Amino acid sequence: MTICFVCQRMALRNPAKHDDLLENPKSYETEHCVLCARDFCEAHKSKDESVCEINHHTYYFKHQQIPGIFPTLEARNKQNEQSKPGEQ
């Protein structure tokens, strides 16, 4: 069972205020972000499907060396299209 990375980070940065997130079962009901490849809960979901609420532009800029992360859904889709040569 994986905890939401946003919940975990909030709890670590300010335990007095957010320690309850580590006990909350909803923090463990996660899905995988298609842009940053980390797990997130419903509370930290963006308006886009299967994407968390973090700033992916900044995360990508700081961590470009990590394979499989993207700054936007458009960049991810473009990469996926390029990796499928010959398919139309």
All heavy atoms as an XYZ file, in Angstrom:
719
protein
N       0.854     -1.174      0.000
C       0.000      0.000      0.000
C       0.903      1.241      0.000
O       1.795      1.370      0.809
C      -0.908     -0.025      1.224
C      -1.937      0.995      1.142
S      -3.391      0.941      2.224
C      -3.241     -0.388      3.316
N       0.658      2.164     -0.919
C       1.480      3.355     -1.089
C       0.723      4.588     -0.626
O      -0.444      4.763     -0.945
C       1.868      3.522     -2.568
O       2.478      2.329     -3.019
C       2.837      4.663     -2.741
N       1.425      5.463      0.073
C       0.803      6.708      0.532
C       0.987      7.794     -0.533
O       1.966      7.777     -1.291
C       1.393      7.173      1.884
C       0.590      8.341      2.447
C       2.854      7.518      1.746
C       0.893      8.672      3.886
N       0.057      8.716     -0.565
C       0.134      9.870     -1.454
C       1.403     10.653     -1.133
O       1.668     10.978      0.028
C      -1.096     10.741     -1.239
S      -1.031     12.371     -2.003
N       2.194     10.962     -2.156
C       3.447     11.658     -1.907
C       3.213     13.080     -1.396
O       4.007     13.608     -0.627
C       4.342     11.670     -3.154
C       3.967     12.698     -4.176
C       4.582     13.931     -4.194
C       3.001     12.436     -5.119
C       4.243     14.880     -5.135
C       2.653     13.371     -6.061
C       3.276     14.603     -6.067
N       2.111     13.728     -1.787
C       1.810     15.076     -1.301
C       1.456     15.015      0.185
O       1.970     15.815      0.987
C       0.677     15.737     -2.110
C       0.341     17.114     -1.560
C       1.025     15.817     -3.583
N       0.624     14.073      0.576
C       0.265     13.905      1.989
C       1.508     13.617      2.828
O       1.698     14.212      3.896
C      -0.736     12.766      2.166
S      -2.378     13.073      1.498
N       2.344     12.729      2.334
C       3.547     12.368      3.062
C       4.480     13.570      3.219
O       5.013     13.819      4.300
C       4.266     11.233      2.341
C       5.463     10.713      3.085
C       6.066      9.514      2.377
O       6.060      9.441      1.151
N       6.564      8.579      3.153
N       4.658     14.324      2.168
C       5.538     15.491      2.219
C       4.991     16.556      3.170
O       5.730     17.170      3.930
C       5.688     16.068      0.822
C       6.772     17.078      0.733
C       7.209     17.187     -0.667
N       8.652     17.230     -0.659
C       9.379     17.302     -1.720
N       8.810     17.261     -2.896
N      10.670     17.385     -1.642
N       3.681     16.774      3.136
C       3.066     17.741      4.042
C       3.251     17.317      5.488
O       3.576     18.142      6.354
C       1.574     17.896      3.718
C       1.302     18.612      2.414
S      -0.429     18.551      1.897
C      -1.232     19.417      3.224
N       3.072     16.038      5.764
C       3.223     15.521      7.125
C       4.665     15.631      7.608
O       4.911     15.926      8.790
C       2.743     14.077      7.197
N       5.621     15.406      6.719
C       7.023     15.509      7.104
C       7.455     16.957      7.331
O       8.247     17.242      8.232
C       7.913     14.862      6.044
C       7.836     13.351      5.938
C       8.620     12.856      4.739
C       8.333     12.698      7.214
N       6.939     17.871      6.529
C       7.327     19.281      6.641
C       6.682     19.985      7.831
O       7.274     20.896      8.406
C       6.980     20.032      5.362
C       7.902     19.682      4.232
C       7.616     20.537      3.041
N       8.596     20.259      1.990
C       8.531     20.729      0.773
N       7.532     21.508      0.425
N       9.447     20.429     -0.111
N       5.458     19.604      8.164
C       4.757     20.249      9.273
C       3.951     19.202     10.045
O       2.729     19.139      9.935
C       3.857     21.364      8.747
C       3.309     22.239      9.839
O       3.361     21.904     11.017
N       2.757     23.372      9.453
N       4.624     18.370     10.840
C       3.933     17.285     11.537
C       2.846     17.764     12.491
O       1.820     17.102     12.630
C       5.037     16.560     12.296
C       6.312     17.157     11.887
C       6.042     18.373     11.080
N       3.040     18.884     13.142
C       2.040     19.378     14.087
C       0.706     19.646     13.399
O      -0.355     19.423     13.972
C       2.546     20.645     14.765
N       0.771     20.099     12.170
C      -0.443     20.441     11.437
C      -0.979     19.286     10.589
O      -2.190     19.124     10.438
C      -0.159     21.647     10.538
C      -1.375     22.189      9.832
C      -1.055     23.452      9.071
C      -2.284     23.987      8.372
N      -1.988     25.192      7.583
N      -0.092     18.465     10.010
C      -0.522     17.482      9.015
C      -0.203     16.028      9.352
O      -0.340     15.163      8.489
C       0.128     17.806      7.659
C      -0.254     19.135      7.119
N      -1.530     19.442      6.715
C       0.478     20.259      6.908
C      -1.576     20.688      6.280
N      -0.368     21.206      6.393
N       0.208     15.741     10.559
C       0.562     14.363     10.926
C      -0.618     13.404     10.747
O      -0.431     12.225     10.478
C       1.086     14.315     12.355
C       1.883     13.064     12.618
O       2.682     12.671     11.736
O       1.709     12.469     13.701
N      -1.832     13.921     10.864
C      -3.023     13.081     10.706
C      -3.149     12.498      9.302
O      -3.807     11.479      9.100
C      -4.280     13.860     11.065
C      -4.505     15.069     10.168
O      -3.523     15.812      9.916
O      -5.642     15.270      9.719
N      -2.498     13.102      8.321
C      -2.550     12.575      6.951
C      -1.930     11.188      6.860
O      -2.341     10.371      6.027
C      -1.839     13.524      5.983
C      -2.504     14.872      5.751
C      -1.616     15.766      4.907
C      -3.865     14.690      5.104
N      -0.957     10.897      7.704
C      -0.319      9.582      7.694
C      -1.248      8.503      8.248
O      -1.064      7.320      7.965
C       0.986      9.627      8.494
C       2.045     10.593      7.960
C       3.260     10.593      8.881
C       2.434     10.245      6.541
N      -2.237      8.908      9.023
C      -3.212      7.975      9.606
C      -4.482      7.860      8.764
O      -5.266      6.942      8.949
C      -3.594      8.445     11.018
C      -2.427      8.768     11.920
C      -1.661      7.539     12.347
O      -2.312      6.502     12.584
O      -0.429      7.608     12.418
N      -4.678      8.789      7.853
C      -5.910      8.845      7.066
C      -5.905      7.764      5.980
O      -5.038      7.758      5.112
C      -6.029     10.231      6.429
C      -7.351     10.441      5.724
O      -8.063      9.498      5.394
N      -7.680     11.694      5.482
N      -6.887      6.864      5.997
C      -6.941      5.819      4.961
C      -7.048      6.372      3.533
O      -6.560      5.754      2.598
C      -8.198      5.019      5.312
C      -8.556      5.389      6.696
C      -7.954      6.737      6.970
N      -7.661      7.533      3.371
C      -7.790      8.122      2.030
C      -6.433      8.506      1.448
O      -6.272      8.575      0.238
C      -8.726      9.322      2.065
C     -10.170      8.929      2.317
C     -11.086     10.081      2.033
C     -12.522      9.707      2.284
N     -13.123      8.905      1.253
N      -5.439      8.756      2.288
C      -4.090      9.074      1.818
C      -3.435      7.863      1.161
O      -2.448      7.995      0.446
C      -3.207      9.553      2.974
O      -3.675     10.777      3.484
N      -3.985      6.682      1.418
C      -3.443      5.438      0.860
C      -4.240      4.928     -0.342
O      -3.876      3.933     -0.952
C      -3.377      4.360      1.947
C      -2.353      4.691      3.003
C      -2.689      5.463      4.109
C      -1.043      4.249      2.882
C      -1.738      5.770      5.075
C      -0.094      4.558      3.843
C      -0.453      5.317      4.926
O       0.491      5.633      5.872
N      -5.324      5.602     -0.671
C      -6.114      5.271     -1.863
C      -5.552      6.117     -2.998
O      -6.012      7.224     -3.249
C      -7.588      5.571     -1.622
C      -8.203      4.721     -0.533
C      -9.610      5.158     -0.154
O     -10.193      6.018     -0.856
O     -10.113      4.657      0.857
N      -4.550      5.588     -3.676
C      -3.791      6.392     -4.630
C      -3.904      5.892     -6.056
O      -4.292      4.761     -6.308
C      -2.299      6.413     -4.236
O      -1.791      5.091     -4.262
C      -2.094      7.039     -2.871
N      -3.528      6.793     -6.959
C      -3.315      6.418     -8.355
C      -1.985      7.014     -8.783
O      -1.436      7.882     -8.102
C      -4.467      6.862     -9.250
C      -4.705      8.337     -9.342
C      -5.890      8.666    -10.245
O      -5.748      8.532    -11.480
O      -6.940      9.047     -9.724
N      -1.481      6.549     -9.892
C      -0.148      6.918    -10.369
C      -0.235      8.107    -11.322
O      -0.983      8.066    -12.293
C       0.463      5.703    -11.074
C       1.928      5.736    -11.202
N       2.771      5.639    -10.117
C       2.721      5.858    -12.283
C       4.022      5.690    -10.550
N       4.014      5.830    -11.855
N       0.527      9.156    -11.056
C       0.538     10.340    -11.929
C       1.294     10.019    -13.210
O       2.426      9.528    -13.171
C       1.197     11.519    -11.211
S       1.253     13.014    -12.220
N       0.681     10.323    -14.341
C       1.305     10.029    -15.634
C       2.388     11.033    -16.008
O       3.137     10.810    -16.956
C       0.254      9.933    -16.768
C      -0.715      8.791    -16.512
C      -0.468     11.251    -16.962
N       2.494     12.145    -15.263
C       3.511     13.146    -15.565
C       4.750     13.032    -14.680
O       5.865     13.195    -15.155
C       2.928     14.560    -15.459
C       1.811     14.890    -16.438
C       1.343     16.331    -16.257
C       2.244     14.646    -17.868
N       4.562     12.790    -13.385
C       5.722     12.750    -12.486
C       6.000     11.357    -11.934
O       6.962     11.168    -11.193
C       5.571     13.748    -11.345
S       4.233     13.385    -10.187
N       5.172     10.384    -12.285
C       5.371      8.986    -11.909
C       5.365      8.760    -10.400
O       6.047      7.889     -9.896
C       6.659      8.441    -12.525
N       4.581      9.573     -9.678
C       4.433      9.385     -8.237
C       2.969      9.132     -7.927
O       2.085      9.439     -8.720
C       4.956     10.598     -7.478
C       6.453     10.812     -7.735
C       7.028     11.918     -6.911
N       6.585     13.208     -7.409
C       6.943     14.372     -6.865
N       7.744     14.399     -5.835
N       6.511     15.504     -7.362
N       2.707      8.560     -6.759
C       1.345      8.236     -6.361
C       0.697      9.412     -5.636
O       1.356     10.098     -4.847
C       1.333      7.002     -5.470
C       1.786      5.765     -6.216
O       1.360      5.590     -7.371
O       2.572      4.979     -5.664
N      -0.588      9.623     -5.908
C      -1.322     10.717     -5.275
C      -2.741     10.262     -4.947
O      -3.267      9.326     -5.540
C      -1.361     11.950     -6.188
C      -2.120     11.731     -7.466
C      -3.441     12.095     -7.573
C      -1.513     11.144     -8.567
C      -4.151     11.890     -8.751
C      -2.202     10.937     -9.746
C      -3.532     11.312     -9.833
N      -3.362     10.949     -3.975
C      -4.723     10.620     -3.552
C      -5.730     11.557     -4.217
O      -5.357     12.527     -4.884
C      -4.832     10.695     -2.030
S      -4.680     12.363     -1.356
N      -6.984     11.289     -4.001
C      -8.063     12.084     -4.594
C      -7.979     13.549     -4.167
O      -8.265     14.445     -4.961
C      -9.423     11.493     -4.186
C     -10.610     12.147     -4.825
C     -10.711     11.909     -6.330
O     -10.269     10.854     -6.815
O     -11.252     12.795     -7.022
N      -7.563     13.821     -2.948
C      -7.476     15.196     -2.451
C      -6.421     16.013     -3.200
O      -6.500     17.236     -3.243
C      -7.158     15.194     -0.952
N      -5.445     15.334     -3.794
C      -4.355     16.033     -4.477
C      -4.344     15.773     -5.981
O      -3.310     15.820     -6.630
C      -3.020     15.667     -3.820
C      -2.989     16.088     -2.402
N      -2.983     15.185     -1.366
C      -3.028     17.324     -1.851
C      -3.000     15.860     -0.225
N      -3.037     17.144     -0.486
N      -5.522     15.542     -6.523
C      -5.691     15.317     -7.951
C      -5.953     16.641     -8.655
O      -6.658     17.493     -8.145
C      -6.895     14.383     -8.155
C      -7.114     13.937     -9.555
C      -8.262     12.930     -9.598
C      -8.337     12.294    -10.955
N      -9.251     11.160    -10.962
N      -5.369     16.806     -9.833
C      -5.628     18.019    -10.612
C      -6.911     17.836    -11.410
O      -7.559     16.796    -11.342
C      -4.461     18.320    -11.551
O      -4.537     17.521    -12.709
N      -7.234     18.829    -12.218
C      -8.442     18.733    -13.049
C      -8.269     17.726    -14.177
O      -9.239     17.247    -14.735
C      -8.824     20.099    -13.597
C      -7.810     20.714    -14.531
C      -8.258     22.081    -14.987
C      -7.441     22.785    -15.970
N      -6.087     22.671    -16.145
N      -7.014     17.394    -14.522
C      -6.751     16.422    -15.579
C      -6.751     15.001    -15.022
O      -6.309     14.768    -13.900
C      -5.388     16.703    -16.231
C      -5.367     18.040    -16.947
O      -6.316     18.313    -17.698
O      -4.405     18.801    -16.741
N      -7.223     14.082    -15.807
C      -7.286     12.678    -15.412
C      -5.886     12.099    -15.204
O      -4.995     12.318    -16.016
C      -8.021     11.870    -16.492
C      -8.464     10.513    -16.041
C      -9.527     10.538    -14.954
O     -10.326     11.487    -14.913
O      -9.552      9.613    -14.142
N      -5.698     11.387    -14.119
C      -4.440     10.700    -13.790
C      -3.245     11.639    -13.659
O      -2.115     11.276    -13.966
C      -4.130      9.602    -14.809
O      -5.128      8.617    -14.779
N      -3.500     12.866    -13.190
C      -2.433     13.843    -12.968
C      -2.619     14.453    -11.581
O      -3.731     14.815    -11.198
C      -2.475     14.963    -14.040
C      -1.428     16.027    -13.765
C      -2.264     14.373    -15.421
N      -1.515     14.561    -10.844
C      -1.582     15.178     -9.521
C      -1.494     16.696     -9.633
O      -1.255     17.242    -10.708
C      -0.483     14.632     -8.612
S       1.186     15.113     -9.072
N      -1.651     17.372     -8.491
C      -1.761     18.831     -8.497
C      -0.430     19.585     -8.430
O      -0.435     20.810     -8.431
C      -2.621     19.277     -7.315
C      -1.969     19.027     -5.973
C      -2.822     19.474     -4.802
O      -4.009     19.809     -4.986
O      -2.281     19.473     -3.689
N       0.699     18.903     -8.413
C       1.958     19.634     -8.293
C       2.257     20.430     -9.560
O       1.624     20.227    -10.597
C       3.154     18.694     -7.990
C       3.507     17.841     -9.207
C       2.896     17.867     -6.758
C       4.928     17.335     -9.193
N       3.227     21.308     -9.495
C       3.663     22.082    -10.648
C       4.636     21.207    -11.445
O       5.818     21.120    -11.123
C       4.335     23.371    -10.187
C       4.761     24.243    -11.333
O       5.086     23.766    -12.420
N       4.775     25.530    -11.101
N       4.140     20.559    -12.472
C       4.958     19.623    -13.249
C       6.025     20.317    -14.084
O       7.061     19.721    -14.356
C       4.066     18.733    -14.112
C       3.290     17.763    -13.301
N       2.004     18.016    -12.895
C       3.635     16.574    -12.767
C       1.583     16.998    -12.161
N       2.546     16.114    -12.061
N       5.809     21.559    -14.477
C       6.840     22.301    -15.213
C       8.101     22.428    -14.357
O       9.202     22.139    -14.809
C       6.350     23.702    -15.600
C       5.361     23.708    -16.711
N       5.728     23.589    -18.032
C       4.015     23.809    -16.705
C       4.650     23.620    -18.790
N       3.595     23.753    -18.008
N       7.917     22.858    -13.114
C       9.051     23.038    -12.211
C       9.693     21.700    -11.871
O      10.924     21.575    -11.874
C       8.597     23.752    -10.928
O       8.054     25.019    -11.287
C       9.754     23.942     -9.956
N       8.865     20.707    -11.577
C       9.401     19.384    -11.229
C      10.236     18.827    -12.389
O      11.341     18.330    -12.192
C       8.262     18.428    -10.876
C       8.751     17.070    -10.434
C       9.312     16.894     -9.183
C       8.662     15.968    -11.278
C       9.777     15.653     -8.774
C       9.124     14.734    -10.883
C       9.670     14.586     -9.623
O      10.134     13.350     -9.230
N       9.718     18.950    -13.594
C      10.452     18.469    -14.764
C      11.763     19.236    -14.946
O      12.807     18.647    -15.213
C       9.582     18.597    -16.024
C      10.279     18.155    -17.276
C      10.394     16.801    -17.585
C      10.841     19.072    -18.147
C      11.046     16.389    -18.736
C      11.496     18.657    -19.303
C      11.595     17.322    -19.586
O      12.256     16.901    -20.716
N      11.722     20.553    -14.811
C      12.916     21.383    -14.977
C      14.013     20.966    -13.992
O      15.182     20.907    -14.351
C      12.560     22.857    -14.785
C      13.736     23.777    -14.919
C      14.271     24.064    -16.169
C      14.304     24.355    -13.804
C      15.360     24.913    -16.291
C      15.396     25.199    -13.912
C      15.924     25.482    -15.162
N      13.615     20.664    -12.762
C      14.592     20.303    -11.724
C      15.036     18.844    -11.791
O      16.054     18.485    -11.207
C      14.018     20.580    -10.339
C      13.854     22.050    -10.048
C      13.317     22.263     -8.651
C      13.205     23.743     -8.336
N      12.710     23.960     -6.961
N      14.263     17.996    -12.480
C      14.541     16.554    -12.481
C      14.515     15.933    -13.878
O      14.086     14.796    -14.063
C      13.528     15.831    -11.595
C      13.522     16.297    -10.186
N      12.689     17.293     -9.744
C      14.262     15.919     -9.116
C      12.909     17.503     -8.464
N      13.855     16.695     -8.057
N      14.995     16.644    -14.876
C      14.952     16.162    -16.254
C      15.698     14.848    -16.448
O      15.431     14.118    -17.398
C      15.535     17.210    -17.199
C      14.688     18.439    -17.321
C      15.292     19.464    -18.240
O      15.809     19.105    -19.294
N      15.240     20.722    -17.858
N      16.617     14.554    -15.558
C      17.401     13.331    -15.671
C      16.588     12.072    -15.344
O      17.002     10.971    -15.662
C      18.653     13.402    -14.770
C      18.386     13.263    -13.290
C      17.876     14.516    -12.590
O      17.584     15.520    -13.197
N      17.758     14.446    -11.273
N      15.422     12.239    -14.753
C      14.582     11.090    -14.414
C      13.789     10.685    -15.654
O      13.015     11.478    -16.190
C      13.619     11.412    -13.256
C      14.400     11.820    -12.008
C      12.715     10.219    -12.966
C      13.518     12.319    -10.877
N      13.960      9.460    -16.131
C      13.194      9.038    -17.311
C      11.707      8.866    -16.983
O      11.347      8.485    -15.874
C      13.833      7.701    -17.690
C      14.566      7.235    -16.484
C      14.873      8.434    -15.646
N      10.878      9.177    -17.952
C       9.443      8.939    -17.804
C       8.670     10.038    -17.106
O       7.529      9.815    -16.712
N       9.258     11.230    -16.938
C       8.503     12.349    -16.392
C       8.346     13.416    -17.471
O       9.154     13.512    -18.387
C       9.138     12.934    -15.114
C      10.504     13.553    -15.395
C       9.220     11.877    -14.020
C      11.026     14.384    -14.238
N       7.283     14.203    -17.341
C       6.926     15.166    -18.374
C       6.423     16.462    -17.753
O       5.804     16.444    -16.693
C       5.832     14.587    -19.281
C       6.192     13.272    -19.880
C       5.837     12.082    -19.255
C       6.907     13.215    -21.062
C       6.187     10.857    -19.807
C       7.258     11.996    -21.618
C       6.901     10.811    -20.989
N       6.633     17.594    -18.429
C       6.142     18.870    -17.905
C       4.646     19.092    -18.153
O       3.995     19.806    -17.403
C       6.966     19.909    -18.653
C       7.333     19.237    -19.940
C       7.476     17.778    -19.614
N       4.113     18.464    -19.216
C       2.694     18.635    -19.571
C       2.158     17.341    -20.187
O       2.924     16.487    -20.642
C       2.494     19.749    -20.611
O       3.161     19.359    -21.824
C       3.027     21.086    -20.122
N       0.840     17.248    -20.254
C       0.230     16.108    -20.940
C       0.556     16.149    -22.430
O       0.754     15.104    -23.058
C      -1.286     16.116    -20.744
C      -1.784     15.610    -19.397
C      -3.282     15.855    -19.259
C      -1.462     14.134    -19.225
N       0.641     17.350    -23.000
C       0.965     17.485    -24.411
C       2.356     16.921    -24.702
O       2.561     16.230    -25.698
C       0.879     18.951    -24.849
C      -0.518     19.523    -24.836
C      -1.022     19.904    -23.447
O      -0.208     20.103    -22.503
O      -2.242     19.989    -23.285
N       3.315     17.231    -23.842
C       4.679     16.712    -24.016
C       4.692     15.192    -23.889
O       5.381     14.502    -24.644
C       5.627     17.335    -22.996
N       3.903     14.660    -22.973
C       3.812     13.202    -22.805
C       3.204     12.566    -24.048
O       3.709     11.562    -24.557
C       2.973     12.864    -21.579
C       2.807     11.376    -21.361
C       1.921     11.124    -20.131
N       1.743      9.706    -19.936
C       0.736      8.998    -20.453
N      -0.172      9.596    -21.210
N       0.641      7.709    -20.220
N       2.130     13.137    -24.545
C       1.473     12.588    -25.736
C       2.397     12.646    -26.949
O       2.448     11.702    -27.746
C       0.163     13.331    -26.018
C      -0.880     13.066    -24.954
O      -0.791     12.087    -24.210
N      -1.841     13.944    -24.859
N       3.131     13.746    -27.106
C       4.069     13.881    -28.217
C       5.166     12.822    -28.129
O       5.516     12.199    -29.126
C       4.681     15.280    -28.213
C       5.580     15.553    -29.381
C       6.073     16.990    -29.355
C       6.969     17.257    -30.552
N       7.468     18.635    -30.548
N       5.687     12.602    -26.935
C       6.720     11.583    -26.734
C       6.182     10.192    -27.060
O       6.846      9.389    -27.717
C       7.235     11.612    -25.297
C       8.234     10.530    -24.956
C       9.552     10.704    -25.662
O       9.986     11.818    -25.913
N      10.189      9.613    -25.995
N       4.957      9.919    -26.630
C       4.341      8.616    -26.912
C       4.122      8.414    -28.409
O       4.283      7.313    -28.917
C       3.036      8.459    -26.147
C       3.264      8.234    -24.666
O       4.357      7.863    -24.241
N       2.235      8.460    -23.882
N       3.749      9.463    -29.129
C       3.560      9.378    -30.566
C       4.882      9.115    -31.273
O       4.945      8.333    -32.225
C       2.937     10.663    -31.098
C       1.489     10.840    -30.731
C       0.945     12.210    -31.095
O       1.653     12.982    -31.779
O      -0.183     12.516    -30.685
N       5.942      9.739    -30.837
C       7.251      9.564    -31.442
C       7.834      8.182    -31.162
O       8.623      7.676    -31.939
C       8.233     10.631    -30.953
C       7.897     12.012    -31.453
C       8.795     13.082    -30.841
O       9.568     12.822    -29.936
N       8.673     14.289    -31.350
N       7.429      7.581    -30.049
C       7.974      6.267    -29.706
C       7.238      5.131    -30.413
O       7.603      3.968    -30.278
C       7.944      6.047    -28.189
O       6.608      5.992    -27.735
N       6.216      5.456    -31.224
C       5.461      4.465    -31.982
C       5.624      4.707    -33.474
O       4.684      5.074    -34.154
C       3.969      4.514    -31.605
C       3.675      4.198    -30.172
C       2.197      4.338    -29.917
C       1.882      4.159    -28.458
N       0.459      4.358    -28.190
N       6.823      4.538    -34.014
C       7.019      4.802    -35.446
C       6.216      3.831    -36.306
O       6.088      2.657    -35.986
C       8.524      4.626    -35.642
C       8.974      3.788    -34.509
C       8.024      4.048    -33.375
N       5.664      4.354    -37.383
C       4.954      3.520    -38.339
C       3.488      3.332    -38.014
O       2.740      2.846    -38.840
N       3.051      3.670    -36.801
C       1.646      3.523    -36.468
C       0.912      4.806    -36.803
O       1.339      5.890    -36.471
C       1.493      3.229    -34.970
C       1.922      1.839    -34.600
C       1.578      1.556    -33.143
O       0.648      2.171    -32.598
O       2.253      0.702    -32.576
N      -0.176      4.716    -37.480
C      -0.992      5.881    -37.824
C      -2.394      5.683    -37.377
O      -2.992      4.715    -37.509
C      -0.949      6.138    -39.329
C       0.423      6.509    -39.799
C       0.870      7.897    -39.319
O       0.062      8.803    -39.167
N       2.139      8.043    -39.022
